[in-house]
Amino acid sequence: MKSRTGKAIAHTNVTVLNSSIKTTSNEEGSFSLELKKGKYQLEFETPVFAPVNRQQKVDTKY
């Protein structure tokens, strides 16, 4: 996760909505999720900013 200015946002909670899948970004703002192909609604939460929802399409497994 990065802010609009490009600064890493550490410890952001990332949740796949309507599931029990979640993770937290590391110190560099990076995170990973293992998801099957499909469309997912992700929620990003951090104490510093308001929550943000984003739809993400997964085409292949990396």
ChimeraX attribute file (.defattr): number of C-alpha atoms within 10 A of each C-alpha:
attribute: neighborCount
match mode: 1-to-1
recipient: residues
	/A:1	21
	/A:2	13
	/A:3	10
	/A:4	7
	/A:5	6
	/A:6	8
	/A:7	11
	/A:8	17
	/A:9	18
	/A:10	17
	/A:11	19
	/A:12	25
	/A:13	18
	/A:14	23
	/A:15	20
	/A:16	20
	/A:17	14
	/A:18	9
	/A:19	9
	/A:20	7
	/A:21	13
	/A:22	15
	/A:23	15
	/A:24	20
	/A:25	19
	/A:26	16
	/A:27	13
	/A:28	13
	/A:29	16
	/A:30	15
	/A:31	16
	/A:32	12
	/A:33	13
	/A:34	9
	/A:35	16
	/A:36	12
	/A:37	11
	/A:38	10
	/A:39	12
	/A:40	18
	/A:41	14
	/A:42	18
	/A:43	17
	/A:44	20
	/A:45	17
	/A:46	16
	/A:47	9
	/A:48	8
	/A:49	11
	/A:50	8
	/A:51	13
	/A:52	11
	/A:53	14
	/A:54	11
	/A:55	11
	/A:56	12
	/A:57	13
	/A:58	13
	/A:59	11
	/A:60	9
	/A:61	9
	/A:62	7
